[in-house]
């Protein structure tokens, strides 16, 4: 069930999994930007004007979800920015201006990343990590703005330990003092004020750097300790963040054979450990 920052809703509806790719083949690009902007969008709207659709089947004020899809894709041509937060705001404000019966709109987007092979003409899929954003807009303006990065898949050859945990009749895992570690990670953060979210992607870029730097340099006693270090580093480095939510998965490979520092491993069995952390300033 969807949760809205503005509170619970009697009804809401929208369109999800809407993809749009804007290719800019004409103009000069800002430093660090590429001409491919890709996003997958979920648009949800709410308001009393839509209640008759549920109770009597009266669709007089209803905007069809197919129209929502067309709106998102066509209006992407008019978006001149490059960051998801501004994109979500742009779509939400335009939609509410076009359809005054909408009391509130929430736009969520996930980046579809690409990387240039020669900087201008040839591109390949990027990632696997990708930026995310969410903006909710009401009649009084922006209610919520959040950013994140999802899909990190991180592998470290050593410098990770896990030992000293509870041992009883259900324990089969040995103490591990220097293991290869594979960790998947999603993170999302809130801002001290919604307007701080519109920073031209600088928060996302810096958060990505912090994740890589901490994972590379910090020798840990648990995955919990890794994500705590990432979260505290983000709050220390980015003063306009109010809260950071991190969720990790332990995807460490199963050992097939090891000989000294040489080993063969395989993908872990389907059960995985999941670990969450929420830090506030």
C-alpha positions in Angstrom: 0.0 0.0 0.0 1.3 3.5 -0.9 2.1 5.9 1.9 2.0 9.6 1.4 3.9 12.2 3.4 0.7 14.3 3.6 -1.1 11.5 5.3 -3.4 8.6 4.5 -5.7 9.0 1.5 -9.3 7.8 1.0 -8.5 7.2 -2.7 -5.6 7.6 -5.1 -4.7 6.2 -8.5 -2.1 6.7 -11.2 0.3 5.2 -13.8 3.5 3.3 -13.1 6.4 1.9 -15.1 6.3 4.8 -17.6 9.6 5.1 -19.3 10.9 8.2 -21.2 14.3 8.8 -22.8 15.3 12.3 -23.8 18.1 12.5 -26.3 19.7 15.9 -26.7 21.6 15.9 -30.0 21.8 19.6 -30.6 23.0 21.8 -27.8 26.1 22.3 -25.7 25.9 20.2 -22.6 27.0 21.3 -19.1 30.2 19.7 -17.8 29.7 16.1 -16.6 26.3 15.7 -18.4 25.5 13.4 -21.2 22.8 13.8 -23.9 20.9 10.8 -22.7 18.3 11.3 -19.9 16.3 8.2 -19.0 13.7 7.7 -16.3 11.1 5.3 -15.1 8.2 7.1 -13.6 5.3 6.5 -11.2 2.6 9.2 -11.0 0.0 9.0 -8.3 -2.8 11.6 -7.8 -5.5 12.1 -5.2 -8.6 14.3 -4.6 -12.3 14.2 -3.8 -13.2 14.8 -7.4 -12.3 11.2 -8.2 -14.5 9.7 -5.4 -17.6 9.3 -7.7 -15.6 7.0 -9.9 -15.4 4.5 -7.0 -18.9 5.0 -5.7 -21.1 5.4 -8.8 -18.8 4.8 -11.8 -19.0 8.5 -12.8 -15.7 9.4 -14.6 -16.5 13.0 -15.4 -13.4 14.4 -13.6 -11.2 11.3 -14.1 -8.0 11.7 -16.0 -7.4 8.3 -17.7 -4.1 6.6 -16.7 -3.3 6.3 -20.4 -3.5 10.1 -20.6 -1.1 10.2 -17.6 1.4 8.1 -19.5 1.2 10.3 -22.6 1.5 13.4 -20.4 4.7 12.1 -18.8 6.3 11.1 -22.0 5.4 14.2 -24.1 6.2 16.7 -21.3 9.7 15.2 -20.9 10.5 17.0 -24.2 9.9 20.3 -22.3 12.1 19.4 -19.3 15.5 21.1 -19.7 17.2 19.7 -16.5 19.2 16.6 -15.8 18.4 15.6 -12.2 15.5 13.5 -11.1 14.3 15.8 -8.3 13.7 18.6 -10.7 12.1 16.3 -13.2 9.6 15.0 -10.6 8.8 18.5 -9.5 8.4 19.6 -13.2 5.9 16.8 -14.0 3.9 17.2 -10.8 3.5 21.0 -11.1 2.6 20.8 -14.7 0.1 18.0 -14.2 -1.7 19.9 -11.4 -1.8 23.1 -13.4 -3.3 21.2 -16.3 -5.9 19.4 -14.2 -7.2 21.6 -11.3 -9.4 18.9 -9.9 -6.2 17.2 -8.6 -5.6 18.0 -5.0 -2.2 16.4 -4.8 0.3 14.5 -6.9 3.3 12.4 -6.0 5.9 11.7 -8.7 8.5 9.0 -8.2 11.3 8.3 -10.7 14.2 5.9 -11.1 17.1 6.8 -13.3 17.8 4.6 -16.3 21.5 5.2 -16.5 23.8 5.3 -19.5 27.5 5.8 -19.9 29.3 7.3 -22.9 32.0 5.3 -24.7 33.3 8.3 -26.6 31.5 11.1 -24.8 29.1 12.1 -27.4 27.7 9.4 -29.8 27.9 5.9 -28.4 26.4 4.9 -25.0 25.9 1.7 -23.0 23.7 0.9 -20.0 25.2 2.2 -16.8 24.8 1.1 -13.2 23.8 -1.2 -11.7 23.2 1.6 -9.1 20.8 4.3 -10.2 19.4 7.5 -8.7 15.9 7.7 -7.4 13.7 10.7 -6.4 10.2 11.3 -5.0 8.3 14.6 -4.8 4.8 15.1 -3.5 3.0 18.4 -4.3 -0.2 19.8 -2.9 -2.2 22.9 -3.4 0.1 24.8 -1.0 3.3 23.7 -2.8 5.9 20.9 -2.2 5.0 18.6 0.7 7.9 16.2 0.4 11.1 15.7 -1.6 13.4 12.7 -1.2 16.4 11.4 -3.0 18.2 8.1 -3.1 20.4 5.6 -4.9 19.3 2.0 -5.4 21.0 -1.1 -6.7 24.6 -0.9 -5.4 26.3 -4.3 -5.8 29.6 -4.1 -3.9 32.4 -6.7 -3.6 35.3 -6.5 -1.3 38.0 -9.2 -1.3 39.0 -8.8 2.4 38.8 -6.6 5.4 35.4 -7.9 6.5 34.8 -10.0 9.6 31.7 -11.5 11.4 32.2 -13.3 14.6 31.2 -13.4 18.3 27.4 -13.7 17.5 24.9 -15.8 19.5 25.6 -19.5 19.3 23.0 -22.1 20.1 21.5 -25.3 18.6 20.5 -23.3 15.4 24.0 -22.0 14.7 26.0 -23.5 11.8 27.9 -20.4 10.6 31.5 -20.4 11.6 33.3 -17.3 13.0 34.7 -15.4 10.0 37.7 -13.0 10.5 38.7 -12.0 7.0 36.0 -12.9 4.4 35.2 -11.8 0.9 32.1 -9.7 1.2 29.4 -9.0 -1.4 26.8 -6.5 -0.3 23.8 -5.0 -2.0 22.7 -1.6 -0.9 19.8 0.9 -1.3 19.7 4.3 0.4 17.3 7.2 0.5 17.5 10.5 2.3 15.3 13.4 3.4 16.2 17.0 3.4 16.1 19.7 6.2 13.6 21.5 3.9 12.1 20.3 0.6 13.7 23.0 -1.4 17.2 21.6 -0.5 16.4 18.6 -2.7 16.8 20.7 -5.8 20.6 20.8 -5.9 21.2 19.8 -9.5 22.2 16.3 -8.5 25.1 17.3 -6.2 23.8 15.3 -3.2 23.4 12.1 -5.3 26.9 12.5 -6.8 28.4 13.0 -3.3 26.5 10.2 -1.7 27.7 7.8 -4.4 31.3 8.9 -3.7 30.8 8.3 0.0 29.4 4.8 -0.4 32.4 3.8 -2.6 35.0 5.4 -0.3 33.6 3.9 2.9 33.2 0.4 1.4 36.8 0.6 0.0 38.6 1.8 3.1 36.6 0.7 6.2 37.5 -2.7 7.7 34.3 -3.9 9.4 33.1 -6.4 12.0 29.6 -6.6 10.4 27.5 -5.3 7.5 25.6 -3.3 10.1 28.8 -1.4 10.9 29.4 -0.7 7.2 26.1 0.9 6.6 26.4 2.9 9.9 29.7 4.3 8.7 28.1 5.3 5.4 25.1 6.9 7.0 27.1 8.9 9.5 29.6 10.0 6.8 26.6 11.3 4.7 25.1 13.3 7.5 28.6 14.8 8.4 29.4 15.7 4.8 26.0 16.9 3.6 24.6 19.4 6.2 21.3 19.8 4.4 20.3 16.2 4.9 17.8 15.5 7.7 17.6 11.7 7.7 19.3 8.8 5.9 17.7 5.4 5.5 19.9 2.5 4.4 18.9 -1.1 3.6 21.5 -3.7 2.8 21.5 -7.3 1.7 24.2 -9.8 2.6 24.9 -11.5 -0.7 28.3 -13.0 0.2 29.2 -15.9 -2.1 29.3 -19.5 -0.8 32.8 -21.0 -0.7 33.6 -23.9 -3.0 37.3 -24.3 -2.2 40.1 -22.1 -0.8 43.8 -22.6 -0.8 45.7 -19.8 1.1 44.5 -16.6 -0.6 43.1 -18.3 -3.6 39.5 -19.3 -3.7 36.5 -20.4 -5.8 33.0 -19.2 -4.9 29.5 -19.5 -6.1 26.3 -17.5 -5.8 24.7 -17.8 -2.4 21.6 -19.8 -1.8 18.3 -17.8 -2.1 17.9 -16.9 1.6 19.7 -13.7 2.2 20.3 -11.4 5.2 18.6 -8.0 5.2 19.7 -5.1 7.4 18.1 -1.7 7.8 19.2 1.5 9.5 17.7 4.9 9.8 19.8 7.8 11.1 18.5 11.3 11.8 20.5 14.5 12.5 
